[in-house]
Amino acid sequence: MAESGLVQGRYRLLDLIGRGGMGEVWRARDESLGRQVAVKCLKPLGPQHDPSFMRVLRERFRREARVAAALQHRGITVVHDFGEDDGILFLVMELLDGRNLSQLLEDNRHDPLPLPDFADIAEQVAAALAYTHEQAVVHRDLKPANIVRVADGTVKICDFGIARLGHDIGFTARLTGTGIAMGTPHYMSPEQIGAGTVDHRSDLYSLGCVLYELVTGAPPFDLDDAWAVLVGHRDTAPEPPRARRPDLPEAYERIVLDLLEKVPDDRPRDAAELVKRLVSARRSQGAPYGAEGGPAEAGGRTATRVVRSLPSWTQGMTVGSRAEPRARRAGGADRAAGLTGAWTSGLPPLSRDTPAPYVSERPAPSPEHLAALAARHNAGLSLGRLGRWAEAGEVHRAVAAEREHALGPDHPDTLASRFEVAFTLARSGRPADALREYERVAAGRERSLGPDHVDTLAARQETAYALGRLGRHFEAHQVYVSVLAARERTTGPEHPDTLRCRHNLAFNLSRLGRLEDAYRMARDVASARARVLGPQHPDTLVTRYEVAYLLGQLGRWAEALQTYREVAGDRAQALGPGHPDTLAARYEVGISLGRLGRSKEALELYRDLVGARTAAQGPADPETLRARHGLGVNLGRLGRWEEALAEARSVAALREQVLGTGHLDTLVSRREIAVALGWLGRWPDALAVYRQVAAARERVLGADHPDTLASRSDEAQCLEQLGRSAEAVALYRRVAELRQRRTPGRG
């Protein structure tokens, strides 16, 4: 990884931002999405750790990363991705443009921060902790270096889950021969020092230490000797902050001292109560910032309202003790969902209670052999990320065969490889082959893991998707409905996997012609994804895009236009203006404008889009040609038929060269040539082209396909224009018969 500077074939390391006891943080570029991110690379582990420890560590890292990635709050750093590359565990996070609180204090020459800054930071951090503690997640390592104030004033907490992982690895909180904790003890709670129970109140104590330093310029026990600092936290009352800063309001001093109580029960009950006390203290001082007090949350909510009900799918995501005692869900709430990737291959069951029916009497393969297979599996994943699907498929097929021989056909690792084989087949345009492989994986996972296991449901959902790709939408619908019921039953209605299934079901409903049902479901999924993942998350935007498409199908083009514009704007902000998904949304804006008769606006949009597509993908790329096709259509709508004809001919020639003569897009462009010829009064030429298109569609799609019948109707209209009415009537009758045959029972 260090040599290539490319993590998992996707994240290009650019500049080293920082280095600490846990590893390094790099500014990097996400080559897939074209955005800058921060990549935290954990320090590589030495040979002193045996393979079983490493497997446990990888699983724990995966769990902690999933917990961090599930947190969705403006005051918490977003975790985009996580993985392992060349033996190094890494997290991919949003890149923050700001300064952490340690740097702010250094910038201020370690003088106390101005009171408005202190109040702002305190309330935002407390609000973020209120949210995380409601999710039963404890930070364990809150300190100034882990709190960042970004350029717009937002304050974010970083490194959730990292402290616990570091403790397990041995990087942090490690004792020396004299029993002194290594690292920075200035923000540790008494229960952490004494190996007591650590829960959300430990975070409150650490926050008290941070706030003490912000208002005085130094932590509460600012001593050179680490042992003295620990004894201070455990046994000594801190000096009141007003003794160091007399102008500090008494209400703030009381809050800080309450947070620093030695006994957890004597501290504020939770962070939500702390938010209320901080807001009340600020208002009593004349509201130094904010119109109604408190930094506004999204949608105009203030910090006192950030605590909300816990989604059912987060109940099993815990770090440390719960903030409040709650009954465990029955049925394995703590069992982690499986992932296909570098962490899961070769991992043993998580506990003795985990079902493992795949164990057989076959000789156990050597750890070296399994490690080699895992490495080859990862290589296949990397090839897929680069779009080299044929090569990736070959790798996964070979690994699957070897894993089946070594571990058995129903071992999770064998099935993980077969799942990837199916995925590469789907990406290579072979949905029928992918379907057979997905069905095999789903059956094997049901035998070894159970029908409701997350991996079984993932395979069944991909089965439904492959059925849809093959036009078998009714069968796909039945599978989606069954999978959705299982997902809602096991993980809850708003788990991201459940929402993905509902999105796919809505898409499939539209293909069954149930447009109103599809629209209502897509609209509900978009709202749920906005709540769970955020309004600008790519999955949220995909569903909003589908909502816009369905509005157009329902003839509600004004609403479709507005929705497409919103999606395009959000994608430009989240992914960049030149990202393919942003450009796709802009293309649909042009379609909507044309449908509303606003062809002049559409024409200008398509001109810009052609330029952007050409710059990003080249002049002959299919998406560039699609934008040029839209430009030509709107030239015709504006009556500029000579220009429209020239554009259609140029696009058709390029499509024929790039896609082939029988490709549906090529035939669409050839039809546009005929339309322009007709409007120019060149009916014999138009008739010849219409007939070519109809014949080609009949060969490719069949005689009774709607597009073929539309071409025959075009041909009949052209015959009428040429005065050949008898031929036109005969052709119209033939089209009517074929339509009636296709839809029996109507009429």
N, C-alpha and C positions, 0 to 999 in steps of 0.2 A: 504494500500500500504506500509506504513512504517513497519507494523508488518511482512508482508511476504517478503518484499524486492523484490517483483516481480511486475512489472508494466504491466498491461493488459496481464498477463500470458506470457510475452515475454522478457521484459527487466529486468535483474537481477541487482539491485543496489549493487555496490561493495564498493566504497569509496566516501566520501563527498569531493568534490573538492573545493567548495566555497559556501558562503552564502551572500545574499545581501538583499536589500529592496524588491525585487520582489520575492525572494524565494531561492531555493537551486539548486546547480548543482552537479550531481553525475557522477562518472565514473561507467559505467554499461556494462554488456555483453548482446548482442542481442542473445538470445538462439536460435532463428530461423536461423540466418545466421552465427552464430559462430564468431562474431566480437565484438570489444569493441567500445562503443559509449559514448557520453555525454548526460545525461538526465537532462533537466532543469525543475524542478517542481515549478510551481508558488505557491505563498503563498496561503493557503486556505482562502476562504472568510467566514466572520462571518455571524451570523444570521441577521445582520442589513440590508442585501440586500434581497429584496423581489424576488419571483420567476420570475416575468416578467423581472426584471433587469438581473437575472442570465441567462435567455434564450437569451437575447440580447448579454450579455457578451460572452456566448458560441459561438454564431454565429459570433461575431466579432473576437473572438480568432481563429475560424476556417478560416475566411477570411485572417487574418494577417498571419497565419501559411502557408496557401496556397501561399500567395505572397512570403514569405521567401523561401518556398520549390521550387518555380518556378525559383529562381535566380540560374544561372549556370555560375560561374566564379571562376577562381582559387583564386581570392582575397576575396572570400566570403565563410563563413562557410556553409557547406552543411547541410540542414535540411532533415533528412531521414523520419521522421514520426511525428505525433502529435496526441493527444487524451486527454481523461479524465479518471481518475482512482480514484474511491472512492471520487469523488468530487474535485479532484485536477487536474488542467490542466497541461499538460506537453508537452515539445518539445524534440524530439530525434535528436541529431546533431552529426556530425563527431567529434571524440575525437582528439583534437589537442595536439601534443607533442611540447610544446614551452612555451614562456613567453609572457604575455601581456606587453604593453609599460610601464605601471606603474611599473611592476616588473623589466623591463629592466632599468628604471631610478633608482629604488632602488638599483639594482645590481651595478649601476654606481655611487652610493652615491649621486644621484641627481645632478651630474655634467652633462654638455652638452654632448650629444652623439657625437662620431667622425663624421666628415662630410660625409664620404662614407656611414656610417650607416643611417644618416639622409636622404641623397639623395635617397638611396635604399627604405627606408620606405615611404618617401613622394611620390615617383613615383608610388609605388605599391598601396598605399591607394587611390591616385588620380585616377589611372586606374580603380580600383574597383568601385569608386563612379561614374566615367564616365559611366560605364556599368549600374549601378543601376538607375542613373538618366535618362538614355536613356530608361529604362523600366518604367519611371515615378514612381519610388519608392524612398522615402526619409527616411533616417535613423532616424533623430530627436534626437539622443542621442549619438553622436560620441564623444568619450573620450578615453584616453589611456587604460583604463581597458577593452574597447570593441574592441581593436585592438591587435592581437596576431601575434608574429613572431615565426613561427614553426622552427623545427630543420634544415630543408633544406634551410632556408632563406626566404621562402614564407611568405608574410604578409597577414593576413586575417582579415576582419571585421566581428564581431559577432553581434547577437541580432537584426537583422532587424525585424521591426514590434513590438518589445517588448516595446519600449518606448511609442508608441501610445497606446498600450493596457494598459500599466501601468498608463498612464494619464487618460484613461477612467475608470479604476478601482479606482483610487485615491491613488495609491502607490507613484507616483512620481509627481513632479511639483505641489505639494499640498501647499497651502498657510497657514501660521500660522495666529494667530490673529493679528499680526502686518503686515501681507502682505508679509512676506519674504518667498521665495520659499524654500521648503525643499529639501534635497538631495545635490548634488554637483553642484553649480552654475558656476563653473570655466570655463565651456565650452559652456554656453548657449549664443545663439545669441541675439542681442537687440530685434528682433521681437518676439522671444519666451518670453522674459521678459515682453514686453509690450503687449502681447496677439495680436500681429499683424499676418499677413499672413505668414505662414511657408511653404517654398518650398525648392528646391534644394540648393538655395544660403545660407540657414541656415546651411546646412551641410558643405558648404565651410567655413563659419565663424568658426564653431566648429573645423574643420580641421586646420584652422589658429591658433586656441588656442593650439591644440595638437602640431603642428609644432613649435610654439613659445617655448613651454616647452621643446621640444627635443633639440632645438639649444641653449637654455639658462639655462635649468635645472629647470625652474619654469614657471607656467602659466602666462599669461599677467597681470592679476590682482590678485596677490597672497597675499590676505589679510585675516585676521582671521574673520572679521565680514562679514556675508553673505550679509547684505544689502549693504555694501561698495563694495563688489564684483559686485553685480548687477548694482549698479550705475556706476561703472567703465565701464562695458560692454555697458551701455546705453549712457553715457555722456562723458567719458574720453578717450583721445587718448592714446594708449599703448606706453610705452617707447620703442624706437627703439631697436631691438635685438642687433645691433652692439655696443650699449652703454654697454651691459653686456658681449658681446663676440666680441671683435674687429676683430678677424680673420675670422668672418663670411663673405663670399663674398657678395658684395652689391646686386647682382642679387637675392640671396635668401632672403635677408632682404626685398627687394621690394615686392617679392611674398608674404611673410608672412604678411606684413603691408597691402597689397591690399586685402588679404583674411579677414583682421580684420576691414575693413571699416564698419562704422555704417549703412550706407544706402545700402541695398542689390544691387541696380543697380550699385553701385560703385565698387563692387567686380568683380572678373573674371566672364565672361559670363556663363561658365559652367566648369565642371571638365575636359572635353576633352581639353579645352583651357589651363587649369592648367597643365595638363600632358605635353603639348608642351612646356610651359614655364619652367617647371622643367627640362625636358630633355635638353633644350637649355642652361639653367644655368649650368647644370652639364658638358655638353660638353665644355662650355667656360672655365671650370676649369681643363680640361685635362682628362675627362672621368674617374673618380676614380674607376669605376667598369664596367664590361661588354665590349665585343669586339666592338660592334657598338653602345653602349649606351643603357641604359634601360634594366631592367630585361626582359628576353625573355618570351613571352607567349607560349602556346602550339602551336606546328607547326612552331616555329621560328619567330612568330610575335612579335614585340616589343610593349611596353606599349602605344606608340602613335597610335596603330592601333586597340585598343580593342573595340572602339565604332563601332557597326555594326547596320544594319537595324533591326527594331523591329519586331519580329514575330507577325502575326496578332492575335494569340490567347492570347497575353499578354495585348492587348489594354485595357481590363477592369480591370486589376490588378493595383490598385492605392493605394498609401498611401500619405495623404497630397495633396498639389497642384501639378499639373503637372510641369515637368521641363520646357516645352515649351507649349504654347497654342495649342491644337489640337481639331479638331472637334470630338465630340462623335460619336461613331458608332450608327446607328439606331438599334432599336430592342432590347433594354435592355442590353447594354454592361456591366452595373454595376451589373446585377443580378448574384449572386454567384451560381456556380454549386453545386448541392446537393451531400451530402455524406451519406452513410448508416453507422450509428455508434452512439456513445454516444452523439454526439452533435445535431444530426438532429432530433432525436425522440422527438415529442411533441413540436417542435418549431413552433411558429405562422408564417404566411406569413411575409416576410422581410419588406414589405411596403404595403400601401393601393392599390398600383398598381399591386401587385402580385396576379395572379389569384388564387381564392380559391373556385372552384365550389363544393368542397366536403362538404361545410358547409350545414347542414341540420337542421331540426326542432327538432331533438332528444335532450333530456336533456344533458346539458354540463356535462361531467365527472369531478369529483373532481381532483384538482391538485395532491393530494396524490395518487389517483388511477393511474393517468398517470405516475407519478414518479415511482411507483412500477412496472408498465409495462416496462418503459424504463430501469429500473435496470435488470429486467428479460431478456429483449432483449440483454443487454450487457453481461449478463451471458451466453446466447446462443452463442454470438460472441466469448467469451473466450473459451467455450468448442470446438468450431470449430478450434480456433488457436491451441488447444492441439490435434487436430486430432480426437476428439470424436464426429464424425459426427452424429451418430444415436441419441445420447443424445441431441446434439445441435438442431437437427431437431425436436425432441419432444418439446423442450422449445419454438422454434420459432413458431411451429404450435399452441401451446396453447396461446402464446402472440397474434398471428395473429387473432385467434378466438375472444379473448377478445377485441382487438382493433377494430375489425369489429363491434362488438356489441356496443362498447362505442362511436366510431367515424364514423363508416360507412365503407362500402367495398372499396370505392375509396379514402379514406383519405390517404395522403402520408405515415403516420406512419403504417397504416394497410398494405399498399403495400410494405413498406420497410421490414416488417416481412415476408410477402409472398415471397419476393425476396430471403430472407435468407433461407426460407424453400426450395425453388428451388435449391439454391446453395448447401445445405446439401444433397439433393437428388442426384445432379450431382456428388458430391464427394463420395457418397455411392454406385456408380456404377448403378444408376437407371436413365439413360438419358431420357427414355420415360416419366417417371413421372416428371422429372425436366422440360422437354419441355412443358408439359401441364401447369405446374405452371408458368413458364416464360411467356407463351402466355397470361395467365390470368393477370399477373402483367403488361405486356406491354399494354394490352387493357385498364386496369384501369388507368394507368398513362397517356395514350393518352387522355382519357376522362377528367381527372382532371387537368393535367398539360399541355397538348398539344402534338402534334406529334413530335415536334422538341426539346422538353425539354430534358436536359441531362440525366435525370433519365429514361425517356421513351426510349431513344436511348440505354441506358445501358441494359435495359431489352430485347429489340429487338436483340441486339448483342448477348446476352447470349442465346436467342432463336436460332439464327443461329449456335452458337457453339454446342448446344444440337442436332440440326439437323445433323451436321457433325458427331457427335459421333454415331449417329444412321445410318450412311452411306448414308444419304439423302443429298448428297453434292450439287446437282443441286439446290434444294430448299434453302439450306444454302447460296449458291452463290447469289441467288436473294435477300435474306434478307441482306446479307453483302453489296451488291452494293447499296441498298436503304439507309441503315444506313450510309454508307460512304458518300454518296451525302449529306445527312442531316448534318453530322458532319462537312464536309468541308464548307458547306454553313453557318453554325451557329458559329463555333469556329475556322475555318481556317484549312489549309492542314497540319500544323505542330503541332497542339495541341496534347499532349500525347494520348488523347482518340482517336483522328483521326488516329494516327499512330498505335495504338493497333488494330483498326478495319482493317486498311490496312494490318497489319501483319497477322491477322486471314484470311483475304481474300486471301492472297498469299498462306497460308497453305492449304486452301480449293481448290485453283486452282491446286495445286500439286496432290490432291486426285482426281481431275477430269481428270488427265492425261495431263494437260496443263503446262508441266514442264518449258518450256522457258518463258511463261508469269509469272509463279510463281517465277522463278529465278529473272527476271527483277524487279518485284514488291518488293520482299524481299530485293534485293540489294539496291533499292531506300529507303526503309523503314529503313534499317540499317544505311545508310548515314544520313538520317533525324534524327533518334534517337540519333546518335552520336553528331549531332549539338545541338539538343535541350536538351538532358538528359546527355550527356557526353559519351565518348567512352567505359567506363567501367561500365556504369549503367547496372543493371541486364537485363532490357528490351532490351537494345542495344545488349547485348551478346546473348539473346535468338534469336533475329532476325539474327544475324551473324551465329549462330548455324544452323538456318534454311537455310541460304544461302549455308553453307557447305554441308548440306544434299542434297540440290537440285543440287549442282555441282556433287556430287556423283551419283545421279540419272541420270544425263546427261552424265555420263561416264568421267567426268573431274576430275579424282581422285587425280591428283597432286595438283590441285587448292583446292580441298576439304581438302586434308591433310594439306596444309598450313593454310587454314582458321580454321580448327579444332584446330590446334596447337596454333594459335593466341588466339582463344577463351579460350582454356584450360589455357594458360598463364595468360590472363587477369582475368579469374575467380579465379585462384589461388591467384592472387594479391589482388583482390577485396573481395573475399569470404573466401579464405583460401584453402590450398592444399587438405584438407580432406573433403571439402564440397561436397555433392552429385552432384551438378551441375558441379563442377570441374572434378570429377571422371567420370561423364557421357561424358564430352568432351574428356577426355583421352581415354575412351573406343572407341569413334568414330575415334580417331587418330589410334588406333590399327586396326580397320576395314579398314581404308584407306591404311595403310601400307600393310595389307594382299592383298587388291585389286591390289596394285602396285607390288606384288610379293616380297615384302620385309618382308618375314615371320620371319626371324631371329630377326629383330628389333621388329616386332609385338609380338613375343613370349616373349621377355624380358619385353616389356611394360605390357603385360597381367600378367606376374608373379608379377611385382610391384603392379599392379592394384588389383590383388587378395588379396595381403597382406593388401593393404590400405582398401579395402572393408571389409575384414574380421575383421580388427581392429575397423572400424567405425560402421559396421552394423551386424557383426556376420557371421559365416560360412554358414548358411542356408538361408541367405537373398537372395531374387530373383536377386538382382543386383550383389551380390557376385557370384552367380551361373552363371549369364550371363558372367561375366569376366572369370570364369573357362571354360565355353563353348568356348569362344574365344581362350583361351590358348590351349584347345584340338584341335580345328580346325587347328591352326598353327603348332602344333606338327605333324599332318597328312600331311600338306603341305611340311614339311621338311622331310617327309618319315619315321617318327618315329611312325609307326602305332600301335605297341604294347602299347606304352605309350598313344597314342591318344585314343585307345580302352578303356583302363583302366579309363582314365579321363572321357570319354563320359558315361561309365557305372555308374561311381560314381555320376556324375552330374544328369543323368537321374533318378537315384534312389532318390536323394535328391529332385529333382523337383517333382517327383511323390508324395513324402511324403508331401511337402510343398504346391504345387499348385494343385495336383490331376492328375489322369492318363490321362484325356482328355484335359488338358491344352495345348495350342499351344506350349509353351516353352518346356514342357515335350516331346511332339512329335518331336520337332526339335532335342532334345538330342537323342531320340531313333533312329531317322534317321541317326544321326552321328555314332551311334553304327553300323548300317548296312553298312555305307560307309567304316568304318574301317575294318569290317569283309570281305567286298568285296576285298579291297586292300590286305588283308592277304590271299586271295584265298579261303576263307571259304564261298563259294557261297550258299550252302543250308541254312546255318545259316542266311546269309544276306537276302535271299529271305523271310524267315519267319518273320524277323523284318520289312522288307519293307512292307509286306502284312498287318502286324499289324498296322503300321503307316497309310497306305492308308485307311484301314477300319475305324480307329478312326477319321481321317480327314473327311471321307465321312459322318460319323455320326454327327460330330460337325459342319462342314462347308457346307456340301452338295456335291453331286456327281460331279458337274461341277465347283466347286471352283478351281482357279488356283493351290493352294497348293495341293488339292486332286489329280488333274490331274498330277501334277509333281510327286507325290508319285506313281501313276499308271505307269508313264513312267519309274521311278526307278525300279519298279517291272518287267516291260517288259525287260529292259536292263539286269536284273539279270537272267531272263529266257533264254535270248540269251546266256549268259555266261555258262549256264547249258546245252546248246544244245537243248533247247525246243523251237525251232524257230516258230513252228505253233502257240503255245500258245502266244508267244511274238507278232507275227503279229496280232493276233486277239485282243490283248490288245491295241496295237498301234492304230488299227482302231477304237476301242471304244473311246480311248482318243481323236482322231481326230474328231469324230462325236460330242462328248460332247463340244469340243472347238468351233466347227462350230456353234453348237446350241447356245452357250453362246454369240458369236459375229456374228450375222446374217448379211449378206450383204458383208462380206469380202471374199476374195479369188478370 
